[in-house]
Amino acid sequence: MKMRKKSDLPQKTCVTCGRPFTWRKKWEKVWDEVRYCSDRCRNERGSKERKHATPGA
């Protein structure tokens, strides 16, 4: 496989923090499913949903 410049790699925007992030080799097979830039953002997603939940609803 030919090497690519980092600027040539696909990008997405993190749904938690809104920052752009670039394709990584470890995401090669699941790139369409990747939504978060890091484990921290993926974990914060759950805590934000719980904080915004209305009690008794």
Secondary structure, 3 states (H helix, E strand, C coil): CCCCCHHHCCEEECCCCCCEEECCHHHCCCHHHCCCCCHHHHHHHHHHHHHHCCCCC
